[in-house]
Amino acid sequence: MTAWAVIRRCGGQVRAGIGAPYALDFGAVLALADAMGATSALLADVLPHVEPVIVKAYQEQSENAD
């Protein structure tokens, strides 16, 4: 498994407040990666850069649903 495979599956691993998700739950994402056999330094390095993209997608989806 690769870091990309984990990122593709981690969209539901979010921290949410009132209204919408505001961050990825890195602990849950890394546990998912471990379960998938895909833990790597690359994943840990890439997560902070992908997080805003995933959170923004949730926000846009929420805005379009209204």
PDB file of N, H, CA, C and O in Angstrom:
ATOM      1  N   MET A   1       0.838  -1.188   0.000  1.00  0.00           N
ATOM      2  CA  MET A   1       0.000   0.000   0.000  1.00  0.00           C
ATOM      3  C   MET A   1       0.878   1.244   0.000  1.00  0.00           C
ATOM      4  O   MET A   1       2.017   1.231   0.467  1.00  0.00           O
ATOM      5  N   THR A   2       0.321   2.300  -0.530  1.00  0.00           N
ATOM      6  H   THR A   2      -0.604   2.311  -0.909  1.00  0.00           H
ATOM      7  CA  THR A   2       1.062   3.549  -0.621  1.00  0.00           C
ATOM      8  C   THR A   2       0.399   4.634   0.213  1.00  0.00           C
ATOM      9  O   THR A   2      -0.731   4.486   0.678  1.00  0.00           O
ATOM     10  N   ALA A   3       1.132   5.728   0.390  1.00  0.00           N
ATOM     11  H   ALA A   3       2.050   5.849   0.012  1.00  0.00           H
ATOM     12  CA  ALA A   3       0.575   6.885   1.092  1.00  0.00           C
ATOM     13  C   ALA A   3      -0.667   7.387   0.363  1.00  0.00           C
ATOM     14  O   ALA A   3      -1.637   7.796   1.002  1.00  0.00           O
ATOM     15  N   TRP A   4      -0.645   7.360  -0.964  1.00  0.00           N
ATOM     16  H   TRP A   4       0.143   7.028  -1.483  1.00  0.00           H
ATOM     17  CA  TRP A   4      -1.787   7.830  -1.748  1.00  0.00           C
ATOM     18  C   TRP A   4      -3.032   6.987  -1.464  1.00  0.00           C
ATOM     19  O   TRP A   4      -4.132   7.532  -1.378  1.00  0.00           O
ATOM     20  N   ALA A   5      -2.879   5.683  -1.318  1.00  0.00           N
ATOM     21  H   ALA A   5      -1.984   5.240  -1.387  1.00  0.00           H
ATOM     22  CA  ALA A   5      -4.016   4.807  -1.020  1.00  0.00           C
ATOM     23  C   ALA A   5      -4.647   5.186   0.320  1.00  0.00           C
ATOM     24  O   ALA A   5      -5.870   5.165   0.458  1.00  0.00           O
ATOM     25  N   VAL A   6      -3.833   5.525   1.287  1.00  0.00           N
ATOM     26  H   VAL A   6      -2.839   5.542   1.175  1.00  0.00           H
ATOM     27  CA  VAL A   6      -4.350   5.940   2.594  1.00  0.00           C
ATOM     28  C   VAL A   6      -5.086   7.264   2.464  1.00  0.00           C
ATOM     29  O   VAL A   6      -6.180   7.417   3.007  1.00  0.00           O
ATOM     30  N   ILE A   7      -4.508   8.215   1.758  1.00  0.00           N
ATOM     31  H   ILE A   7      -3.619   8.091   1.316  1.00  0.00           H
ATOM     32  CA  ILE A   7      -5.130   9.531   1.592  1.00  0.00           C
ATOM     33  C   ILE A   7      -6.492   9.396   0.914  1.00  0.00           C
ATOM     34  O   ILE A   7      -7.444  10.081   1.287  1.00  0.00           O
ATOM     35  N   ARG A   8      -6.581   8.530  -0.063  1.00  0.00           N
ATOM     36  H   ARG A   8      -5.807   7.973  -0.366  1.00  0.00           H
ATOM     37  CA  ARG A   8      -7.854   8.332  -0.764  1.00  0.00           C
ATOM     38  C   ARG A   8      -8.926   7.775   0.166  1.00  0.00           C
ATOM     39  O   ARG A   8     -10.114   7.992  -0.074  1.00  0.00           O
ATOM     40  N   ARG A   9      -8.539   7.071   1.207  1.00  0.00           N
ATOM     41  H   ARG A   9      -7.574   6.895   1.402  1.00  0.00           H
ATOM     42  CA  ARG A   9      -9.503   6.439   2.110  1.00  0.00           C
ATOM     43  C   ARG A   9      -9.715   7.206   3.417  1.00  0.00           C
ATOM     44  O   ARG A   9     -10.543   6.797   4.232  1.00  0.00           O
ATOM     45  N   CYS A  10      -9.004   8.284   3.633  1.00  0.00           N
ATOM     46  H   CYS A  10      -8.331   8.616   2.972  1.00  0.00           H
ATOM     47  CA  CYS A  10      -9.049   8.945   4.945  1.00  0.00           C
ATOM     48  C   CYS A  10     -10.069  10.075   5.035  1.00  0.00           C
ATOM     49  O   CYS A  10     -10.138  10.743   6.067  1.00  0.00           O
ATOM     50  N   GLY A  11     -10.848  10.308   4.011  1.00  0.00           N
ATOM     51  H   GLY A  11     -10.792   9.766   3.172  1.00  0.00           H
ATOM     52  CA  GLY A  11     -11.798  11.419   4.004  1.00  0.00           C
ATOM     53  C   GLY A  11     -12.790  11.420   5.149  1.00  0.00           C
ATOM     54  O   GLY A  11     -13.262  12.485   5.547  1.00  0.00           O
ATOM     55  N   GLY A  12     -13.116  10.267   5.684  1.00  0.00           N
ATOM     56  H   GLY A  12     -12.733   9.403   5.360  1.00  0.00           H
ATOM     57  CA  GLY A  12     -14.062  10.206   6.788  1.00  0.00           C
ATOM     58  C   GLY A  12     -13.423  10.361   8.154  1.00  0.00           C
ATOM     59  O   GLY A  12     -14.124  10.407   9.164  1.00  0.00           O
ATOM     60  N   GLN A  13     -12.111  10.440   8.197  1.00  0.00           N
ATOM     61  H   GLN A  13     -11.542  10.403   7.376  1.00  0.00           H
ATOM     62  CA  GLN A  13     -11.392  10.551   9.474  1.00  0.00           C
ATOM     63  C   GLN A  13     -11.167  12.027   9.785  1.00  0.00           C
ATOM     64  O   GLN A  13     -10.060  12.545   9.637  1.00  0.00           O
ATOM     65  N   VAL A  14     -12.238  12.696  10.219  1.00  0.00           N
ATOM     66  H   VAL A  14     -13.137  12.275  10.339  1.00  0.00           H
ATOM     67  CA  VAL A  14     -12.167  14.141  10.422  1.00  0.00           C
ATOM     68  C   VAL A  14     -12.502  14.520  11.854  1.00  0.00           C
ATOM     69  O   VAL A  14     -13.120  13.762  12.600  1.00  0.00           O
ATOM     70  N   ARG A  15     -12.075  15.705  12.201  1.00  0.00           N
ATOM     71  H   ARG A  15     -11.573  16.321  11.595  1.00  0.00           H
ATOM     72  CA  ARG A  15     -12.492  16.331  13.459  1.00  0.00           C
ATOM     73  C   ARG A  15     -13.532  17.366  13.060  1.00  0.00           C
ATOM     74  O   ARG A  15     -13.283  18.213  12.203  1.00  0.00           O
ATOM     75  N   ALA A  16     -14.696  17.289  13.689  1.00  0.00           N
ATOM     76  H   ALA A  16     -14.898  16.601  14.385  1.00  0.00           H
ATOM     77  CA  ALA A  16     -15.784  18.184  13.300  1.00  0.00           C
ATOM     78  C   ALA A  16     -16.294  18.957  14.505  1.00  0.00           C
ATOM     79  O   ALA A  16     -16.359  18.452  15.625  1.00  0.00           O
ATOM     80  N   GLY A  17     -16.650  20.192  14.228  1.00  0.00           N
ATOM     81  H   GLY A  17     -16.598  20.602  13.317  1.00  0.00           H
ATOM     82  CA  GLY A  17     -17.258  21.028  15.241  1.00  0.00           C
ATOM     83  C   GLY A  17     -18.698  21.286  14.833  1.00  0.00           C
ATOM     84  O   GLY A  17     -19.284  20.522  14.067  1.00  0.00           O
ATOM     85  N   ILE A  18     -19.251  22.348  15.342  1.00  0.00           N
ATOM     86  H   ILE A  18     -18.775  22.969  15.965  1.00  0.00           H
ATOM     87  CA  ILE A  18     -20.611  22.712  14.971  1.00  0.00           C
ATOM     88  C   ILE A  18     -20.585  23.188  13.523  1.00  0.00           C
ATOM     89  O   ILE A  18     -19.939  24.184  13.197  1.00  0.00           O
ATOM     90  N   GLY A  19     -21.278  22.483  12.681  1.00  0.00           N
ATOM     91  H   GLY A  19     -21.803  21.674  12.946  1.00  0.00           H
ATOM     92  CA  GLY A  19     -21.380  22.920  11.292  1.00  0.00           C
ATOM     93  C   GLY A  19     -20.629  22.082  10.289  1.00  0.00           C
ATOM     94  O   GLY A  19     -21.216  21.623   9.309  1.00  0.00           O
ATOM     95  N   ALA A  20     -19.342  21.870  10.504  1.00  0.00           N
ATOM     96  H   ALA A  20     -18.865  22.243  11.300  1.00  0.00           H
ATOM     97  CA  ALA A  20     -18.570  21.168   9.472  1.00  0.00           C
ATOM     98  C   ALA A  20     -17.234  20.693  10.025  1.00  0.00           C
ATOM     99  O   ALA A  20     -16.778  21.171  11.064  1.00  0.00           O
ATOM    100  N   PRO A  21     -16.612  19.755   9.330  1.00  0.00           N
ATOM    101  CA  PRO A  21     -15.260  19.326   9.711  1.00  0.00           C
ATOM    102  C   PRO A  21     -14.271  20.485   9.601  1.00  0.00           C
ATOM    103  O   PRO A  21     -14.394  21.335   8.719  1.00  0.00           O
ATOM    104  N   TYR A  22     -13.299  20.511  10.496  1.00  0.00           N
ATOM    105  H   TYR A  22     -13.199  19.821  11.212  1.00  0.00           H
ATOM    106  CA  TYR A  22     -12.294  21.568  10.458  1.00  0.00           C
ATOM    107  C   TYR A  22     -10.877  21.017  10.357  1.00  0.00           C
ATOM    108  O   TYR A  22      -9.932  21.785  10.176  1.00  0.00           O
ATOM    109  N   ALA A  23     -10.711  19.696  10.471  1.00  0.00           N
ATOM    110  H   ALA A  23     -11.479  19.072  10.618  1.00  0.00           H
ATOM    111  CA  ALA A  23      -9.367  19.108  10.403  1.00  0.00           C
ATOM    112  C   ALA A  23      -9.476  17.604  10.209  1.00  0.00           C
ATOM    113  O   ALA A  23     -10.524  17.004  10.447  1.00  0.00           O
ATOM    114  N   LEU A  24      -8.375  17.008   9.773  1.00  0.00           N
ATOM    115  H   LEU A  24      -7.524  17.495   9.579  1.00  0.00           H
ATOM    116  CA  LEU A  24      -8.279  15.552   9.742  1.00  0.00           C
ATOM    117  C   LEU A  24      -7.865  15.067  11.121  1.00  0.00           C
ATOM    118  O   LEU A  24      -7.139  15.760  11.834  1.00  0.00           O
ATOM    119  N   ASP A  25      -8.312  13.904  11.492  1.00  0.00           N
ATOM    120  H   ASP A  25      -8.902  13.341  10.913  1.00  0.00           H
ATOM    121  CA  ASP A  25      -7.883  13.270  12.732  1.00  0.00           C
ATOM    122  C   ASP A  25      -6.628  12.466  12.399  1.00  0.00           C
ATOM    123  O   ASP A  25      -6.709  11.307  11.991  1.00  0.00           O
ATOM    124  N   PHE A  26      -5.470  13.097  12.578  1.00  0.00           N
ATOM    125  H   PHE A  26      -5.404  14.038  12.909  1.00  0.00           H
ATOM    126  CA  PHE A  26      -4.214  12.463  12.175  1.00  0.00           C
ATOM    127  C   PHE A  26      -3.998  11.125  12.870  1.00  0.00           C
ATOM    128  O   PHE A  26      -3.465  10.194  12.266  1.00  0.00           O
ATOM    129  N   GLY A  27      -4.403  11.018  14.129  1.00  0.00           N
ATOM    130  H   GLY A  27      -4.836  11.774  14.620  1.00  0.00           H
ATOM    131  CA  GLY A  27      -4.252   9.752  14.843  1.00  0.00           C
ATOM    132  C   GLY A  27      -5.027   8.642  14.157  1.00  0.00           C
ATOM    133  O   GLY A  27      -4.523   7.531  13.993  1.00  0.00           O
ATOM    134  N   ALA A  28      -6.264   8.948  13.754  1.00  0.00           N
ATOM    135  H   ALA A  28      -6.673   9.850  13.887  1.00  0.00           H
ATOM    136  CA  ALA A  28      -7.090   7.954  13.063  1.00  0.00           C
ATOM    137  C   ALA A  28      -6.519   7.629  11.686  1.00  0.00           C
ATOM    138  O   ALA A  28      -6.527   6.472  11.266  1.00  0.00           O
ATOM    139  N   VAL A  29      -6.027   8.643  10.988  1.00  0.00           N
ATOM    140  H   VAL A  29      -6.021   9.583  11.330  1.00  0.00           H
ATOM    141  CA  VAL A  29      -5.450   8.414   9.657  1.00  0.00           C
ATOM    142  C   VAL A  29      -4.207   7.533   9.766  1.00  0.00           C
ATOM    143  O   VAL A  29      -4.023   6.615   8.967  1.00  0.00           O
ATOM    144  N   LEU A  30      -3.361   7.810  10.747  1.00  0.00           N
ATOM    145  H   LEU A  30      -3.510   8.556  11.396  1.00  0.00           H
ATOM    146  CA  LEU A  30      -2.151   6.998  10.909  1.00  0.00           C
ATOM    147  C   LEU A  30      -2.483   5.578  11.365  1.00  0.00           C
ATOM    148  O   LEU A  30      -1.786   4.631  10.998  1.00  0.00           O
ATOM    149  N   ALA A  31      -3.547   5.422  12.165  1.00  0.00           N
ATOM    150  H   ALA A  31      -4.114   6.190  12.463  1.00  0.00           H
ATOM    151  CA  ALA A  31      -3.991   4.076  12.548  1.00  0.00           C
ATOM    152  C   ALA A  31      -4.518   3.326  11.323  1.00  0.00           C
ATOM    153  O   ALA A  31      -4.270   2.131  11.166  1.00  0.00           O
ATOM    154  N   LEU A  32      -5.246   4.032  10.460  1.00  0.00           N
ATOM    155  H   LEU A  32      -5.448   5.003  10.587  1.00  0.00           H
ATOM    156  CA  LEU A  32      -5.723   3.441   9.212  1.00  0.00           C
ATOM    157  C   LEU A  32      -4.542   3.006   8.351  1.00  0.00           C
ATOM    158  O   LEU A  32      -4.541   1.911   7.790  1.00  0.00           O
ATOM    159  N   ALA A  33      -3.540   3.873   8.252  1.00  0.00           N
ATOM    160  H   ALA A  33      -3.541   4.763   8.707  1.00  0.00           H
ATOM    161  CA  ALA A  33      -2.342   3.547   7.471  1.00  0.00           C
ATOM    162  C   ALA A  33      -1.655   2.305   8.028  1.00  0.00           C
ATOM    163  O   ALA A  33      -1.224   1.433   7.275  1.00  0.00           O
ATOM    164  N   ASP A  34      -1.559   2.234   9.348  1.00  0.00           N
ATOM    165  H   ASP A  34      -1.909   2.943   9.960  1.00  0.00           H
ATOM    166  CA  ASP A  34      -0.931   1.072   9.979  1.00  0.00           C
ATOM    167  C   ASP A  34      -1.713  -0.200   9.658  1.00  0.00           C
ATOM    168  O   ASP A  34      -1.127  -1.234   9.338  1.00  0.00           O
ATOM    169  N   ALA A  35      -3.033  -0.114   9.746  1.00  0.00           N
ATOM    170  H   ALA A  35      -3.509   0.726  10.007  1.00  0.00           H
ATOM    171  CA  ALA A  35      -3.874  -1.274   9.445  1.00  0.00           C
ATOM    172  C   ALA A  35      -3.754  -1.697   7.983  1.00  0.00           C
ATOM    173  O   ALA A  35      -3.891  -2.874   7.650  1.00  0.00           O
ATOM    174  N   MET A  36      -3.494  -0.716   7.117  1.00  0.00           N
ATOM    175  H   MET A  36      -3.382   0.240   7.388  1.00  0.00           H
ATOM    176  CA  MET A  36      -3.351  -1.005   5.686  1.00  0.00           C
ATOM    177  C   MET A  36      -1.926  -1.414   5.331  1.00  0.00           C
ATOM    178  O   MET A  36      -1.649  -1.787   4.191  1.00  0.00           O
ATOM    179  N   GLY A  37      -1.023  -1.345   6.306  1.00  0.00           N
ATOM    180  H   GLY A  37      -1.248  -1.042   7.232  1.00  0.00           H
ATOM    181  CA  GLY A  37       0.379  -1.666   6.032  1.00  0.00           C
ATOM    182  C   GLY A  37       1.060  -0.591   5.215  1.00  0.00           C
ATOM    183  O   GLY A  37       1.959  -0.873   4.422  1.00  0.00           O
ATOM    184  N   ALA A  38       0.624   0.651   5.413  1.00  0.00           N
ATOM    185  H   ALA A  38      -0.106   0.880   6.056  1.00  0.00           H
ATOM    186  CA  ALA A  38       1.129   1.741   4.572  1.00  0.00           C
ATOM    187  C   ALA A  38       1.752   2.874   5.374  1.00  0.00           C
ATOM    188  O   ALA A  38       1.815   4.004   4.889  1.00  0.00           O
ATOM    189  N   THR A  39       2.212   2.598   6.584  1.00  0.00           N
ATOM    190  H   THR A  39       2.161   1.680   6.978  1.00  0.00           H
ATOM    191  CA  THR A  39       2.845   3.662   7.354  1.00  0.00           C
ATOM    192  C   THR A  39       4.173   4.024   6.705  1.00  0.00           C
ATOM    193  O   THR A  39       4.937   3.155   6.286  1.00  0.00           O
ATOM    194  N   SER A  40       4.429   5.310   6.633  1.00  0.00           N
ATOM    195  H   SER A  40       3.808   6.016   6.973  1.00  0.00           H
ATOM    196  CA  SER A  40       5.685   5.765   6.041  1.00  0.00           C
ATOM    197  C   SER A  40       5.942   7.208   6.437  1.00  0.00           C
ATOM    198  O   SER A  40       5.026   7.932   6.826  1.00  0.00           O
ATOM    199  N   ALA A  41       7.175   7.607   6.334  1.00  0.00           N
ATOM    200  H   ALA A  41       7.919   7.019   6.017  1.00  0.00           H
ATOM    201  CA  ALA A  41       7.535   8.996   6.602  1.00  0.00           C
ATOM    202  C   ALA A  41       6.877   9.913   5.579  1.00  0.00           C
ATOM    203  O   ALA A  41       6.520  11.047   5.899  1.00  0.00           O
ATOM    204  N   LEU A  42       6.714   9.430   4.354  1.00  0.00           N
ATOM    205  H   LEU A  42       7.003   8.508   4.094  1.00  0.00           H
ATOM    206  CA  LEU A  42       6.074  10.233   3.309  1.00  0.00           C
ATOM    207  C   LEU A  42       4.649  10.593   3.702  1.00  0.00           C
ATOM    208  O   LEU A  42       4.237  11.741   3.533  1.00  0.00           O
ATOM    209  N   LEU A  43       3.897   9.644   4.220  1.00  0.00           N
ATOM    210  H   LEU A  43       4.232   8.712   4.358  1.00  0.00           H
ATOM    211  CA  LEU A  43       2.520   9.910   4.633  1.00  0.00           C
ATOM    212  C   LEU A  43       2.490  10.983   5.713  1.00  0.00           C
ATOM    213  O   LEU A  43       1.700  11.923   5.630  1.00  0.00           O
ATOM    214  N   ALA A  44       3.336  10.853   6.716  1.00  0.00           N
ATOM    215  H   ALA A  44       3.978  10.089   6.783  1.00  0.00           H
ATOM    216  CA  ALA A  44       3.389  11.842   7.790  1.00  0.00           C
ATOM    217  C   ALA A  44       3.783  13.214   7.259  1.00  0.00           C
ATOM    218  O   ALA A  44       3.321  14.233   7.773  1.00  0.00           O
ATOM    219  N   ASP A  45       4.621  13.249   6.247  1.00  0.00           N
ATOM    220  H   ASP A  45       4.995  12.422   5.830  1.00  0.00           H
ATOM    221  CA  ASP A  45       5.050  14.515   5.653  1.00  0.00           C
ATOM    222  C   ASP A  45       3.950  15.143   4.801  1.00  0.00           C
ATOM    223  O   ASP A  45       3.807  16.365   4.774  1.00  0.00           O
ATOM    224  N   VAL A  46       3.182  14.323   4.113  1.00  0.00           N
ATOM    225  H   VAL A  46       3.298  13.330   4.135  1.00  0.00           H
ATOM    226  CA  VAL A  46       2.177  14.816   3.169  1.00  0.00           C
ATOM    227  C   VAL A  46       0.865  15.218   3.853  1.00  0.00           C
ATOM    228  O   VAL A  46       0.181  16.122   3.374  1.00  0.00           O
ATOM    229  N   LEU A  47       0.507  14.572   4.948  1.00  0.00           N
ATOM    230  H   LEU A  47       1.062  13.837   5.337  1.00  0.00           H
ATOM    231  CA  LEU A  47      -0.782  14.821   5.592  1.00  0.00           C
ATOM    232  C   LEU A  47      -1.084  16.299   5.854  1.00  0.00           C
ATOM    233  O   LEU A  47      -2.183  16.745   5.526  1.00  0.00           O
ATOM    234  N   PRO A  48      -0.170  17.075   6.426  1.00  0.00           N
ATOM    235  CA  PRO A  48      -0.493  18.478   6.677  1.00  0.00           C
ATOM    236  C   PRO A  48      -0.770  19.276   5.400  1.00  0.00           C
ATOM    237  O   PRO A  48      -1.459  20.295   5.442  1.00  0.00           O
ATOM    238  N   HIS A  49      -0.242  18.821   4.282  1.00  0.00           N
ATOM    239  H   HIS A  49       0.318  17.993   4.248  1.00  0.00           H
ATOM    240  CA  HIS A  49      -0.455  19.526   3.020  1.00  0.00           C
ATOM    241  C   HIS A  49      -1.769  19.129   2.351  1.00  0.00           C
ATOM    242  O   HIS A  49      -2.350  19.918   1.606  1.00  0.00           O
ATOM    243  N   VAL A  50      -2.235  17.913   2.612  1.00  0.00           N
ATOM    244  H   VAL A  50      -1.763  17.272   3.217  1.00  0.00           H
ATOM    245  CA  VAL A  50      -3.472  17.431   2.005  1.00  0.00           C
ATOM    246  C   VAL A  50      -4.682  17.813   2.863  1.00  0.00           C
ATOM    247  O   VAL A  50      -5.798  17.939   2.358  1.00  0.00           O
ATOM    248  N   GLU A  51      -4.451  17.990   4.137  1.00  0.00           N
ATOM    249  H   GLU A  51      -3.545  17.888   4.547  1.00  0.00           H
ATOM    250  CA  GLU A  51      -5.543  18.288   5.064  1.00  0.00           C
ATOM    251  C   GLU A  51      -6.394  19.479   4.614  1.00  0.00           C
ATOM    252  O   GLU A  51      -7.618  19.351   4.587  1.00  0.00           O
ATOM    253  N   PRO A  52      -5.812  20.627   4.259  1.00  0.00           N
ATOM    254  CA  PRO A  52      -6.656  21.757   3.856  1.00  0.00           C
ATOM    255  C   PRO A  52      -7.498  21.466   2.614  1.00  0.00           C
ATOM    256  O   PRO A  52      -8.607  21.983   2.484  1.00  0.00           O
ATOM    257  N   VAL A  53      -6.990  20.661   1.721  1.00  0.00           N
ATOM    258  H   VAL A  53      -6.089  20.241   1.826  1.00  0.00           H
ATOM    259  CA  VAL A  53      -7.733  20.316   0.503  1.00  0.00           C
ATOM    260  C   VAL A  53      -8.970  19.485   0.853  1.00  0.00           C
ATOM    261  O   VAL A  53     -10.057  19.729   0.328  1.00  0.00           O
ATOM    262  N   ILE A  54      -8.801  18.511   1.734  1.00  0.00           N
ATOM    263  H   ILE A  54      -7.918  18.313   2.160  1.00  0.00           H
ATOM    264  CA  ILE A  54      -9.925  17.660   2.134  1.00  0.00           C
ATOM    265  C   ILE A  54     -10.953  18.467   2.920  1.00  0.00           C
ATOM    266  O   ILE A  54     -12.154  18.337   2.684  1.00  0.00           O
ATOM    267  N   VAL A  55     -10.494  19.297   3.850  1.00  0.00           N
ATOM    268  H   VAL A  55      -9.518  19.403   4.042  1.00  0.00           H
ATOM    269  CA  VAL A  55     -11.407  20.113   4.652  1.00  0.00           C
ATOM    270  C   VAL A  55     -12.164  21.087   3.752  1.00  0.00           C
ATOM    271  O   VAL A  55     -13.368  21.276   3.927  1.00  0.00           O
ATOM    272  N   LYS A  56     -11.484  21.700   2.804  1.00  0.00           N
ATOM    273  H   LYS A  56     -10.506  21.546   2.662  1.00  0.00           H
ATOM    274  CA  LYS A  56     -12.139  22.635   1.881  1.00  0.00           C
ATOM    275  C   LYS A  56     -13.207  21.922   1.056  1.00  0.00           C
ATOM    276  O   LYS A  56     -14.275  22.484   0.810  1.00  0.00           O
ATOM    277  N   ALA A  57     -12.933  20.699   0.629  1.00  0.00           N
ATOM    278  H   ALA A  57     -12.065  20.243   0.829  1.00  0.00           H
ATOM    279  CA  ALA A  57     -13.920  19.929  -0.134  1.00  0.00           C
ATOM    280  C   ALA A  57     -15.172  19.682   0.708  1.00  0.00           C
ATOM    281  O   ALA A  57     -16.288  19.770   0.196  1.00  0.00           O
ATOM    282  N   TYR A  58     -14.997  19.375   1.987  1.00  0.00           N
ATOM    283  H   TYR A  58     -14.090  19.304   2.403  1.00  0.00           H
ATOM    284  CA  TYR A  58     -16.148  19.206   2.872  1.00  0.00           C
ATOM    285  C   TYR A  58     -16.926  20.508   2.989  1.00  0.00           C
ATOM    286  O   TYR A  58     -18.156  20.496   2.948  1.00  0.00           O
ATOM    287  N   GLN A  59     -16.225  21.634   3.134  1.00  0.00           N
ATOM    288  H   GLN A  59     -15.226  21.643   3.167  1.00  0.00           H
ATOM    289  CA  GLN A  59     -16.890  22.928   3.270  1.00  0.00           C
ATOM    290  C   GLN A  59     -17.672  23.277   2.009  1.00  0.00           C
ATOM    291  O   GLN A  59     -18.805  23.750   2.092  1.00  0.00           O
ATOM    292  N   GLU A  60     -17.077  23.048   0.849  1.00  0.00           N
ATOM    293  H   GLU A  60     -16.156  22.664   0.781  1.00  0.00           H
ATOM    294  CA  GLU A  60     -17.762  23.333  -0.409  1.00  0.00           C
ATOM    295  C   GLU A  60     -18.982  22.436  -0.580  1.00  0.00           C
ATOM    296  O   GLU A  60     -20.028  22.888  -1.046  1.00  0.00           O
ATOM    297  N   GLN A  61     -18.851  21.178  -0.207  1.00  0.00           N
ATOM    298  H   GLN A  61     -18.002  20.811   0.171  1.00  0.00           H
ATOM    299  CA  GLN A  61     -19.973  20.248  -0.308  1.00  0.00           C
ATOM    300  C   GLN A  61     -21.111  20.700   0.603  1.00  0.00           C
ATOM    301  O   GLN A  61     -22.282  20.612   0.234  1.00  0.00           O
ATOM    302  N   SER A  62     -20.762  21.180   1.787  1.00  0.00           N
ATOM    303  H   SER A  62     -19.811  21.252   2.087  1.00  0.00           H
ATOM    304  CA  SER A  62     -21.764  21.654   2.732  1.00  0.00           C
ATOM    305  C   SER A  62     -22.464  22.901   2.202  1.00  0.00           C
ATOM    306  O   SER A  62     -23.681  23.032   2.338  1.00  0.00           O
ATOM    307  N   GLU A  63     -21.711  23.817   1.600  1.00  0.00           N
ATOM    308  H   GLU A  63     -20.723  23.712   1.489  1.00  0.00           H
ATOM    309  CA  GLU A  63     -22.293  25.044   1.043  1.00  0.00           C
ATOM    310  C   GLU A  63     -23.230  24.728  -0.117  1.00  0.00           C
ATOM    311  O   GLU A  63     -24.282  25.352  -0.249  1.00  0.00           O
ATOM    312  N   ASN A  64     -22.859  23.771  -0.954  1.00  0.00           N
ATOM    313  H   ASN A  64     -22.004  23.264  -0.847  1.00  0.00           H
ATOM    314  CA  ASN A  64     -23.684  23.411  -2.107  1.00  0.00           C
ATOM    315  C   ASN A  64     -24.952  22.669  -1.702  1.00  0.00           C
ATOM    316  O   ASN A  64     -25.932  22.659  -2.447  1.00  0.00           O
ATOM    317  N   ALA A  65     -24.936  22.054  -0.534  1.00  0.00           N
ATOM    318  H   ALA A  65     -24.140  22.062   0.071  1.00  0.00           H
ATOM    319  CA  ALA A  65     -26.104  21.311  -0.066  1.00  0.00           C
ATOM    320  C   ALA A  65     -27.198  22.243   0.447  1.00  0.00           C
ATOM    321  O   ALA A  65     -28.365  21.859   0.520  1.00  0.00           O
ATOM    322  N   ASP A  66     -26.818  23.459   0.800  1.00  0.00           N
ATOM    323  H   ASP A  66     -25.869  23.771   0.740  1.00  0.00           H
ATOM    324  CA  ASP A  66     -27.801  24.416   1.354  1.00  0.00           C
ATOM    325  C   ASP A  66     -28.680  24.981   0.322  1.00  0.00           C
ATOM    326  O   ASP A  66     -29.552  25.794   0.631  1.00  0.00           O
TER     327      ASP A  66
END
